[in-house]
Amino acid sequence: MFEKFSEELLEAFKHPLPGKSAHKQLMPYLKINKHIQPPQLLSTRKGAVMALIYPIENIPHLLLIERPVYEGVHSGQLAFPGGKIDATDANSLSAALRETKEEVGIGHEVIKVAGSLTEVFVFASNFLVFPYVGIINEAPKIIREEKEVAGILEIPVHTFFDPYILKEKPIQSALGLTLNAPYYDLNGKVLWGATAMMVSELCTIITQHKIEI
């Protein structure tokens, strides 16, 4: 099953992405519909993340990390492995692979990069994030970087197609704004914001190309 899934996903990434329209279902919004103009992209910081998919008992699973609680914008949030693009990185993909190795101990040599998802601007931290999707043929050995990663979640991909896990509630952003936030309820853990928007696009790709999961 996983081999067929991975082949079809690799083929799907040869086609145009669904783009920002696939983000809308999971995009947080202000209840009063006030528009906040983001800063010019030239002044943003840039980051990259890696969405890893691999089989557990032949079923495709998606790797998420749980950030530790700290005095910062992304305290306690669920995310993909990733971080800031450094001057030493050749490009955004190199950054995503480097951060994946640093945070969860998975090296580039076992990752087949299927392609990129549409970039997401994170207003709270002023980051433009470039997401990638990587496929691993077997469940990897995960070595958690304890200072940056508080926990690991391995979620069956089909979970995100269950309509009952998609919910909405008010969430206060790091800027102090209370947003109406659509989110995935993963056994009581909340996946929202930029990462949820990336997952939404990945699910749209799977749906559009009729990939069996």
GULOVO-560352 format. One record per residue (C-alpha): x, y, z. Coordinates in pm, 1 decimal, padded with zeros to 6 digits, m for minus. Layout:
% GULOVO-560352
<<X,Y,Z>>
...
//
This chain:
% GULOVO-560352
<<00000.0,00000.0,00000.0>>
<<00268.5,00251.5,00094.3>>
<<00471.6,00189.7,m00220.2>>
<<00168.9,00266.9,m00436.9>>
<<00087.9,00573.2,m00226.5>>
<<00441.7,00711.3,m00251.9>>
<<00459.4,00655.3,m00628.2>>
<<00130.9,00837.0,m00681.2>>
<<00231.4,01123.5,m00453.6>>
<<00561.0,01167.8,m00635.7>>
<<00370.3,01180.0,m00964.2>>
<<00122.2,01432.8,m00821.2>>
<<00400.2,01677.9,m00739.4>>
<<00491.2,01695.2,m01109.0>>
<<00168.8,01890.3,m01159.3>>
<<00081.4,02247.2,m01052.4>>
<<00002.4,02295.8,m00685.2>>
<<m00348.1,02388.7,m00569.1>>
<<m00185.7,02693.4,m00407.1>>
<<m00322.5,02937.1,m00153.7>>
<<m00683.7,02839.4,m00219.6>>
<<m00604.5,02512.8,m00040.1>>
<<m00498.5,02709.9,00269.8>>
<<m00830.8,02887.5,00318.5>>
<<m01015.6,02614.6,00505.3>>
<<m00750.6,02617.9,00781.7>>
<<m00663.7,02988.4,00777.8>>
<<m00725.4,03171.8,01108.2>>
<<m00923.5,03493.8,01082.2>>
<<m01032.6,03789.6,01291.9>>
<<m01400.3,03771.7,01386.5>>
<<m01445.1,04138.8,01307.5>>
<<m01298.8,04075.1,00961.1>>
<<m01038.6,04344.3,01013.3>>
<<m00766.9,04324.0,00753.5>>
<<m00412.4,04347.7,00880.4>>
<<m00155.3,04434.9,00618.9>>
<<00149.9,04209.8,00650.6>>
<<00494.0,04366.1,00622.3>>
<<00668.9,04378.2,00288.0>>
<<00817.1,04040.8,00202.4>>
<<01162.6,04194.0,00152.7>>
<<01176.9,04261.7,00525.6>>
<<01061.2,03917.2,00636.2>>
<<01274.8,03640.7,00770.2>>
<<01271.4,03316.2,00574.7>>
<<01235.2,02962.4,00698.3>>
<<01184.1,02611.7,00565.9>>
<<01014.9,02297.1,00697.0>>
<<00992.2,01932.2,00597.6>>
<<00670.2,01727.8,00604.9>>
<<00789.1,01368.8,00629.5>>
<<00567.2,01077.6,00526.9>>
<<00663.2,00715.3,00593.0>>
<<00494.5,00378.9,00654.6>>
<<00401.9,00230.7,00989.9>>
<<00251.2,m00114.0,00932.1>>
<<00237.2,m00013.8,00564.6>>
<<00007.7,00282.0,00638.2>>
<<00130.9,00633.0,00542.8>>
<<00203.5,00846.7,00849.8>>
<<00291.2,01215.6,00877.9>>
<<00553.7,01330.4,01128.9>>
<<00476.5,01629.8,01349.5>>
<<00681.0,01773.4,01633.3>>
<<00558.7,01947.8,01946.0>>
<<00752.7,02259.6,02039.3>>
<<00846.1,02309.1,02405.4>>
<<00675.3,02574.6,02612.1>>
<<00894.7,02884.4,02614.4>>
<<00877.4,03263.2,02592.4>>
<<00828.8,03278.7,02219.5>>
<<00585.4,03298.5,01930.0>>
<<00554.0,02924.6,01865.2>>
<<00553.5,02803.8,02225.8>>
<<00395.3,02460.6,02262.8>>
<<00271.2,02442.7,01904.4>>
<<00261.8,02144.7,01670.6>>
<<00478.4,02188.9,01362.9>>
<<00691.6,02022.0,01101.4>>
<<01066.7,01997.0,01161.8>>
<<01226.0,02314.6,01033.7>>
<<01355.0,02659.4,01112.0>>
<<01530.6,02967.3,00985.0>>
<<01723.4,02962.8,00658.4>>
<<02084.2,03037.9,00745.6>>
<<02342.3,03215.0,00531.9>>
<<02529.3,02883.2,00507.8>>
<<02230.1,02705.1,00350.1>>
<<02246.6,02670.6,m00027.0>>
<<01870.0,02720.2,m00055.9>>
<<01543.5,02665.2,00129.1>>
<<01546.4,02289.6,00064.0>>
<<01894.9,02260.3,00213.2>>
<<01768.2,02444.5,00520.2>>
<<01467.8,02212.9,00556.9>>
<<01689.8,01904.7,00532.9>>
<<01945.9,02046.2,00776.3>>
<<01682.9,02139.1,01032.4>>
<<01520.0,01796.7,00999.8>>
<<01850.8,01630.4,01079.6>>
<<01912.8,01864.3,01372.8>>
<<01566.2,01835.6,01527.1>>
<<01467.7,01472.3,01472.0>>
<<01791.1,01306.2,01361.7>>
<<01671.8,01201.5,01015.5>>
<<01935.5,01253.1,00747.1>>
<<01882.7,01364.6,00388.6>>
<<02014.4,01034.3,00254.2>>
<<01690.8,00850.5,00346.5>>
<<01453.2,01126.0,00233.7>>
<<01314.5,01136.4,m00120.2>>
<<01186.8,01489.1,m00171.2>>
<<00851.7,01474.1,m00350.2>>
<<00834.3,01848.5,m00399.6>>
<<00741.4,02174.9,m00237.0>>
<<00411.0,02305.8,m00108.0>>
<<00302.1,02667.6,m00140.2>>
<<00490.2,02905.2,00089.3>>
<<00305.0,03039.1,00393.8>>
<<00354.7,03377.7,00558.0>>
<<00346.6,03362.9,00939.0>>
<<00237.7,03707.4,01052.5>>
<<00313.8,03660.1,01423.8>>
<<00682.6,03583.4,01368.3>>
<<00728.6,03768.8,01036.2>>
<<00848.0,03450.5,00863.1>>
<<00791.1,03341.2,00507.0>>
<<00804.3,02962.1,00530.4>>
<<00888.0,02729.3,00241.7>>
<<00744.8,02378.6,00302.6>>
<<00868.3,02056.2,00143.4>>
<<00728.5,01705.0,00141.3>>
<<00967.2,01414.6,00187.8>>
<<00902.8,01041.9,00158.9>>
<<01090.6,00775.0,00354.0>>
<<01049.5,00410.9,00252.9>>
<<01044.5,00278.7,00608.5>>
<<00979.5,00417.8,00954.3>>
<<01294.1,00609.2,01053.5>>
<<01480.2,00608.6,01382.1>>
<<01391.2,00940.6,01543.6>>
<<01643.6,01116.1,01764.6>>
<<01468.9,01408.3,01928.3>>
<<01664.5,01728.3,01995.9>>
<<01527.4,01785.2,02343.8>>
<<01579.0,02161.1,02361.5>>
<<01377.1,02222.6,02044.3>>
<<01139.2,01927.7,02035.7>>
<<00922.3,01837.0,02333.9>>
<<00739.9,01550.5,02165.1>>
<<00682.5,01353.0,01846.2>>
<<00350.2,01272.2,01680.0>>
<<00315.4,01015.8,01402.7>>
<<m00029.2,01067.3,01251.9>>
<<m00184.6,00836.2,00989.5>>
<<m00244.2,01049.4,00681.2>>
<<m00602.8,00924.6,00652.7>>
<<m00675.2,01087.8,00991.8>>
<<m00677.8,01431.7,00827.5>>
<<m00967.8,01326.3,00603.8>>
<<m01192.9,01249.4,00900.3>>
<<m01442.6,01541.6,00906.5>>
<<m01484.2,01511.5,01283.0>>
<<m01127.8,01621.3,01358.8>>
<<m01174.2,01956.0,01183.5>>
<<m01295.7,02208.8,01441.6>>
<<m01278.1,02579.7,01519.0>>
<<m01226.2,02785.8,01833.4>>
<<m01089.2,03124.8,01942.8>>
<<m00710.2,03116.3,01988.3>>
<<m00497.8,03405.8,02105.5>>
<<m00203.4,03468.9,01878.1>>
<<00140.7,03575.5,01995.5>>
<<00049.4,03931.9,01893.7>>
<<m00236.3,03935.2,02143.7>>
<<m00509.3,03910.7,01880.1>>
<<m00787.2,03659.2,01940.0>>
<<m00841.4,03474.3,01614.7>>
<<m01112.3,03234.3,01509.8>>
<<m00889.7,02939.7,01429.3>>
<<m00989.5,02632.3,01232.8>>
<<m00777.9,02341.6,01354.3>>
<<m00723.7,01967.2,01343.2>>
<<m00806.4,01802.7,01675.5>>
<<m00543.0,01529.4,01708.2>>
<<m00654.9,01341.7,02018.0>>
<<m00684.5,01665.9,02210.6>>
<<m00373.9,01829.9,02061.7>>
<<m00440.0,02133.4,01845.4>>
<<m00281.3,02164.3,01501.4>>
<<m00356.2,02512.3,01371.2>>
<<m00205.2,02805.9,01184.5>>
<<00062.8,02774.3,00919.2>>
<<00127.6,02402.3,00966.7>>
<<m00243.5,02320.2,00945.4>>
<<m00262.8,02523.6,00624.3>>
<<00025.7,02319.1,00480.4>>
<<m00149.3,01995.2,00577.1>>
<<m00464.7,02123.7,00409.9>>
<<m00278.1,02174.9,00083.4>>
<<m00120.2,01829.6,00108.2>>
<<m00466.8,01679.3,00159.4>>
<<m00597.3,01875.3,m00139.8>>
<<m00320.1,01730.0,m00356.8>>
<<m00407.0,01379.1,m00240.3>>
<<m00776.1,01439.1,m00313.4>>
<<m00725.0,01604.0,m00652.4>>
<<m00506.0,01318.9,m00773.2>>
<<m00727.7,01047.8,m00618.7>>
<<m00441.0,00895.2,m00423.6>>
<<m00551.3,00605.5,m00206.8>>
<<m00452.8,00626.1,00157.9>>
//
